[in-house]
Amino acid sequence: MGQACNNRVPEEGDDVPFGPPVEEYLYRCSACGAEWLVDDVIVDAAVGMAKFRGEYDGRLPSLGCPGCNGDTLEYVDD
């Protein structure tokens, strides 16, 4: 037997099953010009690695670009 379809629209205050929605940061590659929305989890991991290496300066770190394979993705502060 099939289950009944639950088409209820979520309301404000409803619990989200996996926590709050992710925050995304806009990054742009200085080499190829590609733009990427990067999840906060990725940025947090990069910050943690920079802190571990003693390279963290308080800014959002640069990341590797999947388009050109360089460490050229920089945070875009609009």
Backbone as XML, in Angstrom:
<?xml version="1.0"?>
<chain id="A" units="angstrom">
  <residue number="1" name="MET">
    <atom name="N" x="0.828" y="-1.175" z="0.000"/>
    <atom name="CA" x="0.000" y="0.000" z="0.000"/>
    <atom name="C" x="0.876" y="1.245" z="0.000"/>
  </residue>
  <residue number="2" name="GLY">
    <atom name="N" x="0.458" y="2.257" z="-0.727"/>
    <atom name="CA" x="1.219" y="3.498" z="-0.808"/>
    <atom name="C" x="0.953" y="4.398" z="0.384"/>
  </residue>
  <residue number="3" name="GLN">
    <atom name="N" x="1.891" y="5.272" z="0.628"/>
    <atom name="CA" x="1.739" y="6.240" z="1.709"/>
    <atom name="C" x="1.025" y="7.474" z="1.182"/>
  </residue>
  <residue number="4" name="ALA">
    <atom name="N" x="0.347" y="8.151" z="2.072"/>
    <atom name="CA" x="-0.325" y="9.385" z="1.693"/>
    <atom name="C" x="0.729" y="10.458" z="1.432"/>
  </residue>
  <residue number="5" name="CYS">
    <atom name="N" x="0.517" y="11.263" z="0.422"/>
    <atom name="CA" x="1.448" y="12.319" z="0.060"/>
    <atom name="C" x="1.270" y="13.497" z="1.008"/>
  </residue>
  <residue number="6" name="ASN">
    <atom name="N" x="2.372" y="13.974" z="1.559"/>
    <atom name="CA" x="2.327" y="15.112" z="2.466"/>
    <atom name="C" x="2.771" y="16.354" z="1.704"/>
  </residue>
  <residue number="7" name="ASN">
    <atom name="N" x="1.814" y="17.152" z="1.260"/>
    <atom name="CA" x="2.119" y="18.352" z="0.491"/>
    <atom name="C" x="2.003" y="19.620" z="1.328"/>
  </residue>
  <residue number="8" name="ARG">
    <atom name="N" x="2.104" y="19.504" z="2.641"/>
    <atom name="CA" x="1.976" y="20.667" z="3.504"/>
    <atom name="C" x="3.179" y="21.587" z="3.305"/>
  </residue>
  <residue number="9" name="VAL">
    <atom name="N" x="2.902" y="22.876" z="3.171"/>
    <atom name="CA" x="3.964" y="23.874" z="3.014"/>
    <atom name="C" x="4.553" y="24.161" z="4.391"/>
  </residue>
  <residue number="10" name="PRO">
    <atom name="N" x="5.908" y="24.112" z="4.523"/>
    <atom name="CA" x="6.522" y="24.408" z="5.816"/>
    <atom name="C" x="6.213" y="25.834" z="6.250"/>
  </residue>
  <residue number="11" name="GLU">
    <atom name="N" x="5.998" y="25.997" z="7.534"/>
    <atom name="CA" x="5.698" y="27.306" z="8.090"/>
    <atom name="C" x="6.876" y="27.791" z="8.917"/>
  </residue>
  <residue number="12" name="GLU">
    <atom name="N" x="6.927" y="29.096" z="9.150"/>
    <atom name="CA" x="7.991" y="29.655" z="9.968"/>
    <atom name="C" x="7.919" y="29.042" z="11.362"/>
  </residue>
  <residue number="13" name="GLY">
    <atom name="N" x="9.057" y="28.645" z="11.881"/>
    <atom name="CA" x="9.097" y="28.028" z="13.200"/>
    <atom name="C" x="9.130" y="26.514" z="13.146"/>
  </residue>
  <residue number="14" name="ASP">
    <atom name="N" x="8.837" y="25.916" z="11.974"/>
    <atom name="CA" x="8.935" y="24.466" z="11.837"/>
    <atom name="C" x="10.391" y="24.039" z="11.982"/>
  </residue>
  <residue number="15" name="ASP">
    <atom name="N" x="10.603" y="22.892" z="12.569"/>
    <atom name="CA" x="11.950" y="22.352" z="12.657"/>
    <atom name="C" x="12.398" y="21.896" z="11.278"/>
  </residue>
  <residue number="16" name="VAL">
    <atom name="N" x="13.624" y="22.211" z="10.941"/>
    <atom name="CA" x="14.221" y="21.751" z="9.688"/>
    <atom name="C" x="14.967" y="20.468" z="10.022"/>
  </residue>
  <residue number="17" name="PRO">
    <atom name="N" x="14.789" y="19.394" z="9.249"/>
    <atom name="CA" x="15.346" y="18.103" z="9.629"/>
    <atom name="C" x="16.863" y="18.069" z="9.772"/>
  </residue>
  <residue number="18" name="PHE">
    <atom name="N" x="17.586" y="18.882" z="9.038"/>
    <atom name="CA" x="19.041" y="18.838" z="9.090"/>
    <atom name="C" x="19.633" y="20.160" z="9.541"/>
  </residue>
  <residue number="19" name="GLY">
    <atom name="N" x="18.944" y="20.891" z="10.374"/>
    <atom name="CA" x="19.449" y="22.166" z="10.862"/>
    <atom name="C" x="19.062" y="23.306" z="9.949"/>
  </residue>
  <residue number="20" name="PRO">
    <atom name="N" x="19.606" y="24.478" z="10.229"/>
    <atom name="CA" x="19.248" y="25.649" z="9.428"/>
    <atom name="C" x="19.822" y="25.541" z="8.016"/>
  </residue>
  <residue number="21" name="PRO">
    <atom name="N" x="19.277" y="26.297" z="7.088"/>
    <atom name="CA" x="19.818" y="26.270" z="5.729"/>
    <atom name="C" x="21.258" y="26.774" z="5.723"/>
  </residue>
  <residue number="22" name="VAL">
    <atom name="N" x="22.024" y="26.287" z="4.780"/>
    <atom name="CA" x="23.431" y="26.673" z="4.712"/>
    <atom name="C" x="23.567" y="28.121" z="4.277"/>
  </residue>
  <residue number="23" name="GLU">
    <atom name="N" x="24.634" y="28.750" z="4.733"/>
    <atom name="CA" x="24.969" y="30.085" z="4.275"/>
    <atom name="C" x="25.988" y="29.918" z="3.152"/>
  </residue>
  <residue number="24" name="GLU">
    <atom name="N" x="25.829" y="30.682" z="2.095"/>
    <atom name="CA" x="26.733" y="30.573" z="0.960"/>
    <atom name="C" x="27.477" y="31.883" z="0.770"/>
  </residue>
  <residue number="25" name="TYR">
    <atom name="N" x="28.734" y="31.761" z="0.371"/>
    <atom name="CA" x="29.586" y="32.917" z="0.126"/>
    <atom name="C" x="29.964" y="32.943" z="-1.352"/>
  </residue>
  <residue number="26" name="LEU">
    <atom name="N" x="29.932" y="34.138" z="-1.940"/>
    <atom name="CA" x="30.290" y="34.282" z="-3.339"/>
    <atom name="C" x="31.802" y="34.390" z="-3.462"/>
  </residue>
  <residue number="27" name="TYR">
    <atom name="N" x="32.381" y="33.495" z="-4.253"/>
    <atom name="CA" x="33.813" y="33.496" z="-4.547"/>
    <atom name="C" x="33.992" y="33.654" z="-6.049"/>
  </residue>
  <residue number="28" name="ARG">
    <atom name="N" x="35.068" y="34.357" z="-6.442"/>
    <atom name="CA" x="35.374" y="34.552" z="-7.862"/>
    <atom name="C" x="36.839" y="34.196" z="-8.097"/>
  </residue>
  <residue number="29" name="CYS">
    <atom name="N" x="37.096" y="33.507" z="-9.197"/>
    <atom name="CA" x="38.451" y="33.105" z="-9.560"/>
    <atom name="C" x="39.143" y="34.255" z="-10.279"/>
  </residue>
  <residue number="30" name="SER">
    <atom name="N" x="40.311" y="34.634" z="-9.784"/>
    <atom name="CA" x="41.056" y="35.729" z="-10.411"/>
    <atom name="C" x="41.731" y="35.285" z="-11.709"/>
  </residue>
  <residue number="31" name="ALA">
    <atom name="N" x="41.856" y="33.984" z="-11.930"/>
    <atom name="CA" x="42.508" y="33.490" z="-13.146"/>
    <atom name="C" x="41.519" y="33.279" z="-14.293"/>
  </residue>
  <residue number="32" name="CYS">
    <atom name="N" x="40.429" y="32.550" z="-14.036"/>
    <atom name="CA" x="39.501" y="32.225" z="-15.123"/>
    <atom name="C" x="38.183" y="33.001" z="-15.048"/>
  </residue>
  <residue number="33" name="GLY">
    <atom name="N" x="37.939" y="33.735" z="-13.952"/>
    <atom name="CA" x="36.739" y="34.560" z="-13.829"/>
    <atom name="C" x="35.485" y="33.819" z="-13.408"/>
  </residue>
  <residue number="34" name="ALA">
    <atom name="N" x="35.590" y="32.518" z="-13.128"/>
    <atom name="CA" x="34.412" y="31.740" z="-12.717"/>
    <atom name="C" x="33.938" y="32.205" z="-11.343"/>
  </residue>
  <residue number="35" name="GLU">
    <atom name="N" x="32.630" y="32.175" z="-11.136"/>
    <atom name="CA" x="32.050" y="32.521" z="-9.836"/>
    <atom name="C" x="31.379" y="31.295" z="-9.257"/>
  </residue>
  <residue number="36" name="TRP">
    <atom name="N" x="31.546" y="31.111" z="-7.956"/>
    <atom name="CA" x="30.994" y="29.950" z="-7.259"/>
    <atom name="C" x="30.367" y="30.400" z="-5.951"/>
  </residue>
  <residue number="37" name="LEU">
    <atom name="N" x="29.227" y="29.807" z="-5.619"/>
    <atom name="CA" x="28.655" y="29.965" z="-4.283"/>
    <atom name="C" x="29.183" y="28.808" z="-3.439"/>
  </residue>
  <residue number="38" name="VAL">
    <atom name="N" x="29.921" y="29.148" z="-2.395"/>
    <atom name="CA" x="30.599" y="28.149" z="-1.571"/>
    <atom name="C" x="29.875" y="28.044" z="-0.237"/>
  </residue>
  <residue number="39" name="ASP">
    <atom name="N" x="29.521" y="26.811" z="0.163"/>
    <atom name="CA" x="28.841" y="26.571" z="1.434"/>
    <atom name="C" x="29.721" y="26.967" z="2.603"/>
  </residue>
  <residue number="40" name="ASP">
    <atom name="N" x="29.074" y="27.387" z="3.687"/>
    <atom name="CA" x="29.803" y="27.802" z="4.885"/>
    <atom name="C" x="30.640" y="26.669" z="5.479"/>
  </residue>
  <residue number="41" name="VAL">
    <atom name="N" x="30.246" y="25.440" z="5.279"/>
    <atom name="CA" x="31.002" y="24.304" z="5.810"/>
    <atom name="C" x="32.382" y="24.232" z="5.155"/>
  </residue>
  <residue number="42" name="ILE">
    <atom name="N" x="32.447" y="24.476" z="3.854"/>
    <atom name="CA" x="33.720" y="24.469" z="3.129"/>
    <atom name="C" x="34.604" y="25.612" z="3.621"/>
  </residue>
  <residue number="43" name="VAL">
    <atom name="N" x="34.014" y="26.788" z="3.772"/>
    <atom name="CA" x="34.772" y="27.949" z="4.236"/>
    <atom name="C" x="35.272" y="27.712" z="5.662"/>
  </residue>
  <residue number="44" name="ASP">
    <atom name="N" x="34.426" y="27.147" z="6.531"/>
    <atom name="CA" x="34.843" y="26.849" z="7.906"/>
    <atom name="C" x="36.013" y="25.875" z="7.930"/>
  </residue>
  <residue number="45" name="ALA">
    <atom name="N" x="35.994" y="24.886" z="7.059"/>
    <atom name="CA" x="37.097" y="23.925" z="6.995"/>
    <atom name="C" x="38.380" y="24.617" z="6.543"/>
  </residue>
  <residue number="46" name="ALA">
    <atom name="N" x="38.281" y="25.508" z="5.564"/>
    <atom name="CA" x="39.462" y="26.234" z="5.089"/>
    <atom name="C" x="40.016" y="27.166" z="6.170"/>
  </residue>
  <residue number="47" name="VAL">
    <atom name="N" x="39.125" y="27.795" z="6.937"/>
    <atom name="CA" x="39.565" y="28.644" z="8.045"/>
    <atom name="C" x="40.286" y="27.798" z="9.096"/>
  </residue>
  <residue number="48" name="GLY">
    <atom name="N" x="39.723" y="26.626" z="9.414"/>
    <atom name="CA" x="40.351" y="25.727" z="10.383"/>
    <atom name="C" x="41.729" y="25.281" z="9.937"/>
  </residue>
  <residue number="49" name="MET">
    <atom name="N" x="41.881" y="24.958" z="8.660"/>
    <atom name="CA" x="43.195" y="24.546" z="8.142"/>
    <atom name="C" x="44.192" y="25.698" z="8.200"/>
  </residue>
  <residue number="50" name="ALA">
    <atom name="N" x="43.730" y="26.915" z="7.863"/>
    <atom name="CA" x="44.626" y="28.077" z="7.914"/>
    <atom name="C" x="45.053" y="28.372" z="9.355"/>
  </residue>
  <residue number="51" name="LYS">
    <atom name="N" x="44.122" y="28.225" z="10.308"/>
    <atom name="CA" x="44.473" y="28.435" z="11.716"/>
    <atom name="C" x="45.482" y="27.395" z="12.179"/>
  </residue>
  <residue number="52" name="PHE">
    <atom name="N" x="45.291" y="26.149" z="11.770"/>
    <atom name="CA" x="46.198" y="25.074" z="12.152"/>
    <atom name="C" x="47.615" y="25.346" z="11.638"/>
  </residue>
  <residue number="53" name="ARG">
    <atom name="N" x="47.717" y="25.877" z="10.420"/>
    <atom name="CA" x="49.021" y="26.172" z="9.830"/>
    <atom name="C" x="49.590" y="27.504" z="10.291"/>
  </residue>
  <residue number="54" name="GLY">
    <atom name="N" x="48.805" y="28.274" z="11.063"/>
    <atom name="CA" x="49.253" y="29.581" z="11.529"/>
    <atom name="C" x="49.201" y="30.658" z="10.462"/>
  </residue>
  <residue number="55" name="GLU">
    <atom name="N" x="48.370" y="30.471" z="9.446"/>
    <atom name="CA" x="48.283" y="31.403" z="8.323"/>
    <atom name="C" x="47.010" y="32.231" z="8.326"/>
  </residue>
  <residue number="56" name="TYR">
    <atom name="N" x="46.162" y="32.076" z="9.332"/>
    <atom name="CA" x="44.863" y="32.759" z="9.330"/>
    <atom name="C" x="45.047" y="34.218" z="9.717"/>
  </residue>
  <residue number="57" name="ASP">
    <atom name="N" x="44.528" y="35.127" z="8.881"/>
    <atom name="CA" x="44.676" y="36.565" z="9.135"/>
    <atom name="C" x="43.337" y="37.259" z="9.411"/>
  </residue>
  <residue number="58" name="GLY">
    <atom name="N" x="42.278" y="36.496" z="9.651"/>
    <atom name="CA" x="40.977" y="37.071" z="9.977"/>
    <atom name="C" x="40.046" y="37.246" z="8.790"/>
  </residue>
  <residue number="59" name="ARG">
    <atom name="N" x="40.560" y="37.120" z="7.576"/>
    <atom name="CA" x="39.722" y="37.247" z="6.385"/>
    <atom name="C" x="39.276" y="35.860" z="5.925"/>
  </residue>
  <residue number="60" name="LEU">
    <atom name="N" x="38.277" y="35.826" z="5.041"/>
    <atom name="CA" x="37.879" y="34.549" z="4.455"/>
    <atom name="C" x="39.011" y="34.077" z="3.548"/>
  </residue>
  <residue number="61" name="PRO">
    <atom name="N" x="39.403" y="32.825" z="3.675"/>
    <atom name="CA" x="40.577" y="32.337" z="2.938"/>
    <atom name="C" x="40.303" y="32.144" z="1.449"/>
  </residue>
  <residue number="62" name="SER">
    <atom name="N" x="41.382" y="32.140" z="0.667"/>
    <atom name="CA" x="41.248" y="31.791" z="-0.743"/>
    <atom name="C" x="41.083" y="30.278" z="-0.841"/>
  </residue>
  <residue number="63" name="LEU">
    <atom name="N" x="40.429" y="29.830" z="-1.906"/>
    <atom name="CA" x="40.134" y="28.413" z="-2.098"/>
    <atom name="C" x="40.619" y="27.967" z="-3.466"/>
  </residue>
  <residue number="64" name="GLY">
    <atom name="N" x="40.637" y="26.677" z="-3.677"/>
    <atom name="CA" x="40.999" y="26.126" z="-4.980"/>
    <atom name="C" x="39.849" y="26.246" z="-5.954"/>
  </residue>
  <residue number="65" name="CYS">
    <atom name="N" x="40.153" y="26.660" z="-7.168"/>
    <atom name="CA" x="39.133" y="26.806" z="-8.212"/>
    <atom name="C" x="38.942" y="25.474" z="-8.935"/>
  </residue>
  <residue number="66" name="PRO">
    <atom name="N" x="37.711" y="24.960" z="-8.978"/>
    <atom name="CA" x="37.465" y="23.717" z="-9.710"/>
    <atom name="C" x="37.575" y="23.890" z="-11.223"/>
  </residue>
  <residue number="67" name="GLY">
    <atom name="N" x="37.516" y="25.125" z="-11.709"/>
    <atom name="CA" x="37.580" y="25.364" z="-13.139"/>
    <atom name="C" x="38.989" y="25.318" z="-13.688"/>
  </residue>
  <residue number="68" name="CYS">
    <atom name="N" x="39.943" y="25.961" z="-12.989"/>
    <atom name="CA" x="41.307" y="26.036" z="-13.521"/>
    <atom name="C" x="42.332" y="25.356" z="-12.609"/>
  </residue>
  <residue number="69" name="ASN">
    <atom name="N" x="41.874" y="24.774" z="-11.508"/>
    <atom name="CA" x="42.720" y="24.011" z="-10.579"/>
    <atom name="C" x="43.812" y="24.839" z="-9.920"/>
  </residue>
  <residue number="70" name="GLY">
    <atom name="N" x="43.583" y="26.126" z="-9.757"/>
    <atom name="CA" x="44.534" y="26.972" z="-9.043"/>
    <atom name="C" x="43.938" y="27.423" z="-7.722"/>
  </residue>
  <residue number="71" name="ASP">
    <atom name="N" x="44.784" y="27.841" z="-6.779"/>
    <atom name="CA" x="44.288" y="28.377" z="-5.509"/>
    <atom name="C" x="43.968" y="29.842" z="-5.684"/>
  </residue>
  <residue number="72" name="THR">
    <atom name="N" x="42.993" y="30.119" z="-6.547"/>
    <atom name="CA" x="42.739" y="31.479" z="-6.990"/>
    <atom name="C" x="41.320" y="31.957" z="-6.726"/>
  </residue>
  <residue number="73" name="LEU">
    <atom name="N" x="40.506" y="31.184" z="-6.009"/>
    <atom name="CA" x="39.161" y="31.642" z="-5.668"/>
    <atom name="C" x="39.266" y="32.602" z="-4.488"/>
  </residue>
  <residue number="74" name="GLU">
    <atom name="N" x="38.780" y="33.815" z="-4.659"/>
    <atom name="CA" x="38.804" y="34.820" z="-3.609"/>
    <atom name="C" x="37.368" y="35.218" z="-3.278"/>
  </residue>
  <residue number="75" name="TYR">
    <atom name="N" x="37.133" y="35.514" z="-2.003"/>
    <atom name="CA" x="35.809" y="35.941" z="-1.558"/>
    <atom name="C" x="35.480" y="37.287" z="-2.176"/>
  </residue>
  <residue number="76" name="VAL">
    <atom name="N" x="34.234" y="37.436" z="-2.664"/>
    <atom name="CA" x="33.762" y="38.682" z="-3.248"/>
    <atom name="C" x="32.888" y="39.372" z="-2.218"/>
  </residue>
  <residue number="77" name="ASP">
    <atom name="N" x="33.329" y="40.524" z="-1.743"/>
    <atom name="CA" x="32.575" y="41.286" z="-0.759"/>
    <atom name="C" x="31.760" y="42.338" z="-1.480"/>
  </residue>
  <residue number="78" name="ASP">
    <atom name="N" x="30.449" y="42.068" z="-1.647"/>
    <atom name="CA" x="29.595" y="43.020" z="-2.373"/>
    <atom name="C" x="29.078" y="44.087" z="-1.474"/>
  </residue>
</chain>
